[in-house]
Amino acid sequence: MLVVAILVVAGSGVVLGAVRYSRRSPSLPTLEVKREEFLDSLQFRGEVKALKSITISAPAEAGDLRIIKILPEGTPVKPGDVVVEFDKTKTEQELAQARSSLKSAEAEIEQARAQARLAEEEDTTAVMKARYEVESTKLEASKQQIVSRIEGEEAKLKVTDAQQKLQEAEEKLKSDRALHQATIAGKEQASKKAAYDAQRAERALTHMSLPAPSLGTISLLQHWAGSGFATYKPGDRAWPGASLAELPDASTLRLSARVDETERGRLALKQPVTIQLDAIPDRQFTGHIEQISAIATLDFNSGWPLARNFILEIVLDQTDSRFKPGLTAQLTVVVDRIPDALTIPAQALFRKSGQDLAYVWRGSQFEPRVVEVARRSGDRVLVAKGLRPGERVALQDPSPKEQ
């Protein structure tokens, strides 16, 4: 009887141990297979862009410009707020020099005019005197009949000489007049240039402070900084007319994205879009597709070889003061909804020997199961065959440890 009792107790222990072993928990994380709504969605990256914006540019008529103040990226402004301020020192020096040149040019013009008037009077007097001499010699020559022949010939020579001197005086008058007119014209041209330089410097000084023309948020533009592109900052130099910043029209902000041909065929106008902006993680936005390009274009950001894809324009349904051009976002478009579908996470599916496998927990170990996949969307998989609701599948590959 004692032996029988021992055997009974030993057998009970084995059975109990087997039961406990068969009911032990898996050592890897698992997930229960459930029926739920399967969302077939497309995900792609987008960037906020403004269809309309006001550009704030450096004055076009200034010389060397050095920025001493510029509002930081994303600063909200109202009309009249100073966005950029330049160093006025050099422009003020240029203005002073131009005004000094203008005064000198005006003084030289007056001097040239005075000299021209003096020369004109002298030359006119010389012409009048030469004309008088001509008339006088002609009068003497007219007495030829009552004087000797020799005296008559001498009188004719005097007439010829007087006429020659008259011609020379008239030529000198004409030449001096043209010379002084050219001199005055040159001085006047120098005066006009000095006046233009002074006016340009005055206009440039009025643009050394650039105000915001409207309400908005500052978006700084990039320029080549020697080692790469960078936004403008205090101390940087800007060439005349350079675009420094933009004030985008908030009402025209759009999200722009690129999609390939296979994705374009599943998208439609007015389709809802869920938007998660990288720079605004505390809020999720919604929108809808406003435009899909009809023709594929080259995507220069896709790497080589360049891909051809389509451009989406997405309108946001909400506004936020933090919106600005250049922000990037994750965009999700739900293209189909399947209710009561059998789904598992993509991480619960493993590709081996050309087959999709899921590891199902059966009592005390994981059992590999071939799974037929109907669809994939993001991190979810729609299961057609191979799994049943209530089964638990491994979220990590158990084959190195469990088999």
Contacts in CASP RR format, 6 or more apart in sequence:
PFRMAT RR
TARGET T0000
AUTHOR 0000-0000-0000
METHOD contacts of the structure
MODEL  1
MLVVAILVVAGSGVVLGAVRYSRRSPSLPTLEVKREEFLDSLQFRGEVKA
LKSITISAPAEAGDLRIIKILPEGTPVKPGDVVVEFDKTKTEQELAQARS
SLKSAEAEIEQARAQARLAEEEDTTAVMKARYEVESTKLEASKQQIVSRI
EGEEAKLKVTDAQQKLQEAEEKLKSDRALHQATIAGKEQASKKAAYDAQR
AERALTHMSLPAPSLGTISLLQHWAGSGFATYKPGDRAWPGASLAELPDA
STLRLSARVDETERGRLALKQPVTIQLDAIPDRQFTGHIEQISAIATLDF
NSGWPLARNFILEIVLDQTDSRFKPGLTAQLTVVVDRIPDALTIPAQALF
RKSGQDLAYVWRGSQFEPRVVEVARRSGDRVLVAKGLRPGERVALQDPSP
KEQ
21 364 0 8 1.000
22 363 0 8 1.000
22 364 0 8 1.000
23 363 0 8 1.000
23 364 0 8 1.000
24 363 0 8 1.000
24 364 0 8 1.000
26 361 0 8 1.000
26 366 0 8 1.000
26 392 0 8 1.000
26 394 0 8 1.000
26 398 0 8 1.000
27 401 0 8 1.000
27 402 0 8 1.000
28 366 0 8 1.000
28 394 0 8 1.000
28 395 0 8 1.000
28 396 0 8 1.000
28 398 0 8 1.000
28 401 0 8 1.000
28 402 0 8 1.000
29 394 0 8 1.000
29 395 0 8 1.000
29 396 0 8 1.000
30 361 0 8 1.000
30 392 0 8 1.000
30 393 0 8 1.000
30 394 0 8 1.000
30 395 0 8 1.000
31 344 0 8 1.000
31 345 0 8 1.000
31 348 0 8 1.000
31 392 0 8 1.000
31 393 0 8 1.000
31 395 0 8 1.000
32 390 0 8 1.000
32 391 0 8 1.000
32 392 0 8 1.000
33 342 0 8 1.000
33 344 0 8 1.000
33 383 0 8 1.000
33 387 0 8 1.000
33 388 0 8 1.000
33 389 0 8 1.000
33 390 0 8 1.000
33 391 0 8 1.000
33 392 0 8 1.000
33 393 0 8 1.000
34 342 0 8 1.000
34 343 0 8 1.000
34 389 0 8 1.000
34 390 0 8 1.000
35 340 0 8 1.000
35 341 0 8 1.000
35 342 0 8 1.000
35 343 0 8 1.000
35 389 0 8 1.000
36 340 0 8 1.000
36 341 0 8 1.000
36 343 0 8 1.000
37 337 0 8 1.000
37 338 0 8 1.000
37 339 0 8 1.000
37 340 0 8 1.000
37 341 0 8 1.000
38 337 0 8 1.000
38 338 0 8 1.000
38 341 0 8 1.000
38 343 0 8 1.000
38 375 0 8 1.000
38 377 0 8 1.000
38 380 0 8 1.000
38 382 0 8 1.000
39 334 0 8 1.000
39 336 0 8 1.000
39 337 0 8 1.000
39 377 0 8 1.000
39 380 0 8 1.000
40 334 0 8 1.000
40 335 0 8 1.000
40 336 0 8 1.000
40 337 0 8 1.000
40 338 0 8 1.000
40 375 0 8 1.000
40 377 0 8 1.000
40 382 0 8 1.000
41 332 0 8 1.000
41 333 0 8 1.000
41 334 0 8 1.000
41 335 0 8 1.000
41 377 0 8 1.000
41 378 0 8 1.000
42 259 0 8 1.000
42 263 0 8 1.000
42 266 0 8 1.000
42 267 0 8 1.000
42 332 0 8 1.000
42 333 0 8 1.000
42 335 0 8 1.000
43 330 0 8 1.000
43 331 0 8 1.000
43 332 0 8 1.000
43 333 0 8 1.000
43 378 0 8 1.000
44 257 0 8 1.000
44 258 0 8 1.000
44 259 0 8 1.000
44 263 0 8 1.000
44 331 0 8 1.000
45 257 0 8 1.000
45 328 0 8 1.000
45 329 0 8 1.000
45 330 0 8 1.000
45 331 0 8 1.000
46 255 0 8 1.000
46 256 0 8 1.000
46 257 0 8 1.000
46 328 0 8 1.000
46 329 0 8 1.000
46 330 0 8 1.000
46 331 0 8 1.000
47 255 0 8 1.000
47 256 0 8 1.000
47 257 0 8 1.000
47 326 0 8 1.000
47 327 0 8 1.000
47 328 0 8 1.000
47 329 0 8 1.000
48 253 0 8 1.000
48 254 0 8 1.000
48 255 0 8 1.000
48 256 0 8 1.000
48 277 0 8 1.000
48 323 0 8 1.000
48 324 0 8 1.000
48 325 0 8 1.000
48 326 0 8 1.000
48 327 0 8 1.000
48 328 0 8 1.000
48 329 0 8 1.000
49 253 0 8 1.000
49 254 0 8 1.000
49 255 0 8 1.000
49 256 0 8 1.000
49 325 0 8 1.000
49 326 0 8 1.000
50 246 0 8 1.000
50 248 0 8 1.000
50 249 0 8 1.000
50 252 0 8 1.000
50 253 0 8 1.000
50 254 0 8 1.000
50 325 0 8 1.000
51 249 0 8 1.000
51 252 0 8 1.000
51 253 0 8 1.000
51 254 0 8 1.000
52 248 0 8 1.000
52 249 0 8 1.000
52 252 0 8 1.000
53 219 0 8 1.000
53 246 0 8 1.000
53 247 0 8 1.000
53 248 0 8 1.000
53 249 0 8 1.000
53 252 0 8 1.000
53 325 0 8 1.000
54 213 0 8 1.000
54 214 0 8 1.000
54 246 0 8 1.000
54 247 0 8 1.000
54 249 0 8 1.000
55 221 0 8 1.000
55 243 0 8 1.000
55 245 0 8 1.000
55 246 0 8 1.000
56 83 0 8 1.000
56 84 0 8 1.000
56 210 0 8 1.000
56 212 0 8 1.000
56 213 0 8 1.000
56 243 0 8 1.000
56 244 0 8 1.000
56 245 0 8 1.000
56 246 0 8 1.000
56 247 0 8 1.000
57 241 0 8 1.000
57 242 0 8 1.000
57 243 0 8 1.000
57 244 0 8 1.000
58 65 0 8 1.000
58 84 0 8 1.000
58 86 0 8 1.000
58 210 0 8 1.000
58 238 0 8 1.000
58 239 0 8 1.000
58 240 0 8 1.000
58 241 0 8 1.000
58 242 0 8 1.000
58 244 0 8 1.000
59 65 0 8 1.000
59 203 0 8 1.000
59 204 0 8 1.000
59 207 0 8 1.000
59 208 0 8 1.000
59 240 0 8 1.000
59 241 0 8 1.000
60 240 0 8 1.000
60 241 0 8 1.000
61 200 0 8 1.000
61 203 0 8 1.000
61 204 0 8 1.000
61 240 0 8 1.000
62 86 0 8 1.000
62 91 0 8 1.000
62 204 0 8 1.000
62 207 0 8 1.000
62 208 0 8 1.000
62 240 0 8 1.000
63 90 0 8 1.000
63 91 0 8 1.000
63 94 0 8 1.000
63 204 0 8 1.000
63 240 0 8 1.000
64 90 0 8 1.000
64 237 0 8 1.000
65 86 0 8 1.000
65 87 0 8 1.000
65 237 0 8 1.000
65 238 0 8 1.000
65 239 0 8 1.000
65 240 0 8 1.000
65 242 0 8 1.000
66 86 0 8 1.000
66 87 0 8 1.000
66 235 0 8 1.000
66 236 0 8 1.000
66 237 0 8 1.000
66 238 0 8 1.000
67 84 0 8 1.000
67 85 0 8 1.000
67 86 0 8 1.000
67 87 0 8 1.000
67 232 0 8 1.000
67 233 0 8 1.000
67 234 0 8 1.000
67 235 0 8 1.000
67 236 0 8 1.000
67 237 0 8 1.000
67 238 0 8 1.000
67 244 0 8 1.000
68 85 0 8 1.000
68 86 0 8 1.000
68 87 0 8 1.000
68 234 0 8 1.000
68 235 0 8 1.000
69 82 0 8 1.000
69 84 0 8 1.000
69 85 0 8 1.000
69 234 0 8 1.000
70 83 0 8 1.000
70 84 0 8 1.000
70 85 0 8 1.000
70 220 0 8 1.000
70 232 0 8 1.000
70 233 0 8 1.000
70 234 0 8 1.000
70 244 0 8 1.000
70 245 0 8 1.000
71 77 0 8 1.000
71 81 0 8 1.000
71 82 0 8 1.000
71 83 0 8 1.000
71 84 0 8 1.000
71 218 0 8 1.000
71 245 0 8 1.000
72 218 0 8 1.000
72 220 0 8 1.000
73 218 0 8 1.000
73 219 0 8 1.000
73 220 0 8 1.000
73 231 0 8 1.000
73 324 0 8 1.000
74 217 0 8 1.000
74 218 0 8 1.000
74 219 0 8 1.000
74 324 0 8 1.000
75 217 0 8 1.000
75 218 0 8 1.000
76 216 0 8 1.000
76 217 0 8 1.000
76 218 0 8 1.000
76 321 0 8 1.000
77 83 0 8 1.000
77 212 0 8 1.000
77 215 0 8 1.000
77 216 0 8 1.000
77 217 0 8 1.000
77 218 0 8 1.000
77 247 0 8 1.000
78 212 0 8 1.000
78 215 0 8 1.000
78 216 0 8 1.000
79 211 0 8 1.000
79 212 0 8 1.000
79 213 0 8 1.000
79 214 0 8 1.000
79 215 0 8 1.000
80 211 0 8 1.000
80 212 0 8 1.000
80 213 0 8 1.000
81 211 0 8 1.000
81 212 0 8 1.000
82 209 0 8 1.000
82 210 0 8 1.000
82 211 0 8 1.000
82 212 0 8 1.000
83 210 0 8 1.000
83 211 0 8 1.000
83 212 0 8 1.000
83 218 0 8 1.000
83 244 0 8 1.000
83 245 0 8 1.000
84 209 0 8 1.000
84 210 0 8 1.000
84 232 0 8 1.000
84 244 0 8 1.000
84 245 0 8 1.000
85 208 0 8 1.000
85 209 0 8 1.000
85 210 0 8 1.000
86 208 0 8 1.000
86 209 0 8 1.000
86 238 0 8 1.000
87 208 0 8 1.000
88 205 0 8 1.000
88 208 0 8 1.000
91 201 0 8 1.000
91 204 0 8 1.000
91 205 0 8 1.000
91 208 0 8 1.000
92 201 0 8 1.000
92 205 0 8 1.000
94 197 0 8 1.000
94 201 0 8 1.000
95 198 0 8 1.000
95 201 0 8 1.000
95 202 0 8 1.000
95 205 0 8 1.000
97 197 0 8 1.000
98 194 0 8 1.000
98 195 0 8 1.000
98 197 0 8 1.000
98 198 0 8 1.000
98 200 0 8 1.000
98 201 0 8 1.000
99 194 0 8 1.000
99 198 0 8 1.000
101 190 0 8 1.000
101 193 0 8 1.000
101 194 0 8 1.000
101 197 0 8 1.000
102 191 0 8 1.000
102 194 0 8 1.000
102 195 0 8 1.000
102 198 0 8 1.000
104 194 0 8 1.000
105 187 0 8 1.000
105 188 0 8 1.000
105 190 0 8 1.000
105 191 0 8 1.000
105 194 0 8 1.000
106 191 0 8 1.000
108 187 0 8 1.000
108 190 0 8 1.000
109 184 0 8 1.000
109 187 0 8 1.000
109 188 0 8 1.000
109 191 0 8 1.000
112 180 0 8 1.000
112 183 0 8 1.000
112 184 0 8 1.000
112 187 0 8 1.000
113 184 0 8 1.000
115 180 0 8 1.000
116 176 0 8 1.000
116 177 0 8 1.000
116 180 0 8 1.000
116 181 0 8 1.000
116 183 0 8 1.000
116 184 0 8 1.000
119 176 0 8 1.000
119 180 0 8 1.000
120 173 0 8 1.000
120 176 0 8 1.000
120 177 0 8 1.000
120 180 0 8 1.000
123 169 0 8 1.000
123 172 0 8 1.000
123 173 0 8 1.000
123 176 0 8 1.000
123 177 0 8 1.000
124 173 0 8 1.000
126 169 0 8 1.000
126 172 0 8 1.000
126 173 0 8 1.000
127 166 0 8 1.000
127 169 0 8 1.000
127 170 0 8 1.000
127 173 0 8 1.000
129 169 0 8 1.000
130 162 0 8 1.000
130 165 0 8 1.000
130 166 0 8 1.000
130 168 0 8 1.000
130 169 0 8 1.000
130 170 0 8 1.000
131 166 0 8 1.000
133 162 0 8 1.000
133 165 0 8 1.000
133 166 0 8 1.000
134 159 0 8 1.000
134 162 0 8 1.000
134 163 0 8 1.000
134 166 0 8 1.000
136 162 0 8 1.000
137 155 0 8 1.000
137 158 0 8 1.000
137 159 0 8 1.000
137 161 0 8 1.000
137 162 0 8 1.000
138 159 0 8 1.000
140 155 0 8 1.000
140 158 0 8 1.000
140 159 0 8 1.000
141 152 0 8 1.000
141 155 0 8 1.000
141 156 0 8 1.000
141 158 0 8 1.000
141 159 0 8 1.000
143 152 0 8 1.000
143 155 0 8 1.000
144 151 0 8 1.000
144 152 0 8 1.000
144 155 0 8 1.000
144 156 0 8 1.000
147 155 0 8 1.000
210 244 0 8 1.000
212 218 0 8 1.000
212 247 0 8 1.000
213 247 0 8 1.000
214 247 0 8 1.000
216 247 0 8 1.000
216 248 0 8 1.000
216 250 0 8 1.000
217 247 0 8 1.000
217 248 0 8 1.000
217 250 0 8 1.000
217 321 0 8 1.000
217 323 0 8 1.000
217 324 0 8 1.000
218 245 0 8 1.000
218 246 0 8 1.000
218 247 0 8 1.000
219 245 0 8 1.000
219 246 0 8 1.000
219 247 0 8 1.000
219 248 0 8 1.000
219 324 0 8 1.000
219 325 0 8 1.000
219 326 0 8 1.000
220 231 0 8 1.000
220 232 0 8 1.000
220 244 0 8 1.000
220 245 0 8 1.000
221 231 0 8 1.000
221 232 0 8 1.000
221 243 0 8 1.000
221 244 0 8 1.000
221 245 0 8 1.000
221 246 0 8 1.000
222 229 0 8 1.000
222 230 0 8 1.000
222 231 0 8 1.000
223 229 0 8 1.000
223 230 0 8 1.000
223 231 0 8 1.000
223 232 0 8 1.000
223 236 0 8 1.000
223 238 0 8 1.000
223 242 0 8 1.000
225 236 0 8 1.000
232 238 0 8 1.000
232 244 0 8 1.000
232 245 0 8 1.000
238 244 0 8 1.000
246 325 0 8 1.000
248 324 0 8 1.000
248 325 0 8 1.000
250 319 0 8 1.000
250 323 0 8 1.000
253 316 0 8 1.000
253 323 0 8 1.000
253 325 0 8 1.000
254 290 0 8 1.000
254 313 0 8 1.000
254 314 0 8 1.000
254 315 0 8 1.000
254 316 0 8 1.000
255 273 0 8 1.000
255 275 0 8 1.000
255 312 0 8 1.000
255 313 0 8 1.000
255 314 0 8 1.000
255 315 0 8 1.000
255 316 0 8 1.000
255 329 0 8 1.000
255 331 0 8 1.000
256 311 0 8 1.000
256 312 0 8 1.000
256 313 0 8 1.000
256 314 0 8 1.000
257 311 0 8 1.000
257 312 0 8 1.000
257 314 0 8 1.000
257 331 0 8 1.000
258 299 0 8 1.000
258 309 0 8 1.000
258 310 0 8 1.000
258 311 0 8 1.000
258 312 0 8 1.000
259 267 0 8 1.000
259 309 0 8 1.000
259 310 0 8 1.000
259 312 0 8 1.000
260 307 0 8 1.000
260 309 0 8 1.000
260 310 0 8 1.000
261 296 0 8 1.000
261 309 0 8 1.000
261 310 0 8 1.000
264 292 0 8 1.000
264 309 0 8 1.000
264 310 0 8 1.000
266 335 0 8 1.000
267 289 0 8 1.000
267 292 0 8 1.000
267 312 0 8 1.000
267 333 0 8 1.000
267 335 0 8 1.000
268 289 0 8 1.000
268 292 0 8 1.000
269 289 0 8 1.000
269 290 0 8 1.000
269 291 0 8 1.000
269 292 0 8 1.000
270 288 0 8 1.000
270 289 0 8 1.000
271 288 0 8 1.000
271 289 0 8 1.000
271 333 0 8 1.000
271 335 0 8 1.000
272 286 0 8 1.000
272 287 0 8 1.000
272 288 0 8 1.000
272 333 0 8 1.000
272 334 0 8 1.000
273 286 0 8 1.000
273 287 0 8 1.000
273 288 0 8 1.000
273 289 0 8 1.000
273 314 0 8 1.000
273 331 0 8 1.000
273 332 0 8 1.000
273 333 0 8 1.000
274 284 0 8 1.000
274 285 0 8 1.000
274 286 0 8 1.000
274 287 0 8 1.000
274 331 0 8 1.000
274 332 0 8 1.000
274 333 0 8 1.000
274 334 0 8 1.000
275 284 0 8 1.000
275 285 0 8 1.000
275 286 0 8 1.000
275 287 0 8 1.000
275 314 0 8 1.000
275 316 0 8 1.000
275 329 0 8 1.000
275 330 0 8 1.000
275 331 0 8 1.000
275 332 0 8 1.000
276 284 0 8 1.000
276 285 0 8 1.000
276 329 0 8 1.000
276 330 0 8 1.000
276 332 0 8 1.000
277 283 0 8 1.000
277 285 0 8 1.000
277 327 0 8 1.000
277 328 0 8 1.000
277 329 0 8 1.000
278 327 0 8 1.000
278 328 0 8 1.000
278 329 0 8 1.000
278 330 0 8 1.000
279 322 0 8 1.000
279 327 0 8 1.000
279 328 0 8 1.000
280 320 0 8 1.000
280 322 0 8 1.000
280 327 0 8 1.000
283 320 0 8 1.000
285 316 0 8 1.000
285 317 0 8 1.000
285 318 0 8 1.000
285 320 0 8 1.000
286 316 0 8 1.000
286 317 0 8 1.000
286 318 0 8 1.000
287 314 0 8 1.000
287 315 0 8 1.000
287 316 0 8 1.000
287 317 0 8 1.000
288 314 0 8 1.000
288 315 0 8 1.000
288 317 0 8 1.000
289 312 0 8 1.000
289 313 0 8 1.000
289 314 0 8 1.000
289 333 0 8 1.000
290 313 0 8 1.000
290 314 0 8 1.000
290 315 0 8 1.000
291 311 0 8 1.000
291 312 0 8 1.000
291 313 0 8 1.000
292 310 0 8 1.000
292 311 0 8 1.000
292 312 0 8 1.000
292 313 0 8 1.000
293 310 0 8 1.000
293 311 0 8 1.000
293 312 0 8 1.000
295 310 0 8 1.000
296 308 0 8 1.000
296 309 0 8 1.000
296 310 0 8 1.000
297 308 0 8 1.000
297 309 0 8 1.000
297 310 0 8 1.000
297 311 0 8 1.000
298 306 0 8 1.000
298 307 0 8 1.000
298 308 0 8 1.000
299 306 0 8 1.000
299 307 0 8 1.000
299 308 0 8 1.000
299 309 0 8 1.000
300 306 0 8 1.000
302 309 0 8 1.000
314 331 0 8 1.000
316 323 0 8 1.000
338 382 0 8 1.000
341 382 0 8 1.000
342 382 0 8 1.000
342 383 0 8 1.000
342 387 0 8 1.000
342 389 0 8 1.000
343 380 0 8 1.000
343 381 0 8 1.000
343 382 0 8 1.000
343 383 0 8 1.000
344 358 0 8 1.000
344 380 0 8 1.000
344 381 0 8 1.000
344 383 0 8 1.000
344 387 0 8 1.000
344 393 0 8 1.000
345 379 0 8 1.000
345 380 0 8 1.000
345 381 0 8 1.000
345 395 0 8 1.000
346 376 0 8 1.000
346 378 0 8 1.000
346 379 0 8 1.000
346 380 0 8 1.000
346 381 0 8 1.000
347 379 0 8 1.000
347 395 0 8 1.000
347 396 0 8 1.000
348 358 0 8 1.000
348 381 0 8 1.000
348 393 0 8 1.000
348 394 0 8 1.000
348 395 0 8 1.000
349 356 0 8 1.000
349 357 0 8 1.000
349 358 0 8 1.000
349 371 0 8 1.000
349 373 0 8 1.000
349 381 0 8 1.000
350 356 0 8 1.000
350 357 0 8 1.000
350 358 0 8 1.000
350 359 0 8 1.000
350 397 0 8 1.000
351 357 0 8 1.000
355 370 0 8 1.000
356 370 0 8 1.000
356 371 0 8 1.000
356 372 0 8 1.000
356 373 0 8 1.000
357 368 0 8 1.000
357 369 0 8 1.000
357 370 0 8 1.000
357 371 0 8 1.000
358 368 0 8 1.000
358 369 0 8 1.000
358 371 0 8 1.000
358 386 0 8 1.000
358 387 0 8 1.000
358 393 0 8 1.000
358 394 0 8 1.000
359 366 0 8 1.000
359 367 0 8 1.000
359 368 0 8 1.000
359 369 0 8 1.000
359 393 0 8 1.000
359 394 0 8 1.000
359 397 0 8 1.000
359 398 0 8 1.000
359 399 0 8 1.000
359 402 0 8 1.000
360 366 0 8 1.000
360 367 0 8 1.000
360 368 0 8 1.000
360 369 0 8 1.000
360 387 0 8 1.000
360 391 0 8 1.000
360 392 0 8 1.000
360 393 0 8 1.000
361 367 0 8 1.000
361 391 0 8 1.000
361 392 0 8 1.000
361 393 0 8 1.000
361 394 0 8 1.000
365 402 0 8 1.000
365 403 0 8 1.000
366 394 0 8 1.000
366 398 0 8 1.000
366 402 0 8 1.000
366 403 0 8 1.000
368 399 0 8 1.000
369 386 0 8 1.000
369 387 0 8 1.000
370 386 0 8 1.000
371 383 0 8 1.000
371 385 0 8 1.000
371 386 0 8 1.000
371 387 0 8 1.000
372 383 0 8 1.000
372 384 0 8 1.000
372 385 0 8 1.000
372 386 0 8 1.000
373 381 0 8 1.000
373 382 0 8 1.000
373 383 0 8 1.000
373 384 0 8 1.000
374 382 0 8 1.000
374 383 0 8 1.000
374 384 0 8 1.000
375 381 0 8 1.000
375 382 0 8 1.000
376 382 0 8 1.000
387 393 0 8 1.000
END
